[in-house]
């Protein structure tokens, strides 16, 4: 009996000890849990609440904001991705300072390269967006973007290789190379020598030596097929040009007498491509026939004006170098004016455009730009401009 009481007493003692130890560890466990709880679940200082209120309505995340559901260790990666605002659907140009504007992507935007000269033929390079007005088929349009910047171009140099050019090629080739040297260093160029056929003697390159070698591949003989050479070169630009801003420089000393295409067909094809601005140099000062010289002059003017370019007629071979320098200056000092047509793209057809410029106390101003466009080509043109803009941004600036 005594042994049984002793055993029972010992069991009671150990049971009481265990209960005491368990009760004593509760405060320490609660404190440890409170210290290890996340900050979002801890009670803020001064808040009388001692535990989370689960009756409260849960705050839902903003479903209009795109965010990664799995948080990154880098806090900057967890920023929400905001959707584009309606105002950015058709972005306009952003001013960078010094009257320089940068174009942004605009779907179906018509882009017009514009050269402005005063009544004395001098370039005007300090105009702003508000100095321009645009008309499509005589209907006023709202300008959506504006740019004045020296951007790279893709240029084709077309030189007459007919028999009448013998004795002129050395001076002409030197002037063409000077034009390239004075152009934007990112320009790419190719060389076509033409008589009754057009020969691509140097493909796109930035290497002056290669261009010089291409210009030296001439054998002055045969007749002159200017229009065929222009169309073939415009197709070359549309397929392989790196830059969307495109130029053809045509140097000849006579009228076309061998092309399969007519002048109007050639202009129409270039316009269909929404392609190059054509600058022409007519070496007509020694023409044997005044009527033929006038015919050649009229054709070169129409070819240039129909694409937004200029036609030049030096009075001697010695003037060609200065004219080439002028063309280089004109190309590097152009405005680009963009607008969205008030006519639906689905209507199709050729659309004539006109750009006017005006400025107080500047007198009459003349704007040279393309005479029109085909809406089916606008998306392709815009895509090319967007890709070129990205390429330009990747090139280190001096």
ABEGO torsion letter per residue (X at the ends): XAAAAAAAAAAAAAAAAAAAAAAAAAAAAAAAAAAABBAAABBBBGBABABBBAABBBBBBBAABBBBABBBABAAAABBBBBBBAAAABBBBBBAEGGBBBBBBBBGBBBBBBBBBBAAGBBBAABBAAABBBBBGGBBBBBABBBBBBBBBBBBBBBBABAAABGAAAAAAAAAAAAAAABBAABBBBBBBBBABBBBABBBBABAAAAAAAAABBBBBEBBBAAAAAAAAAAAAAAABABABBBBBBBBABBBAABABBAAAAAAAAAAAGBBBBBBBBBAAABABAAAAAAAAAAAAAAAAAAGBBBBBBABAAAAAAAAAAAAAAAABBBBBBBBBABBAAAEEBBBBBBBBBBBGAEBBBBBBBAEBBAAAAAAAAAAAAAAAAAAAABBBX
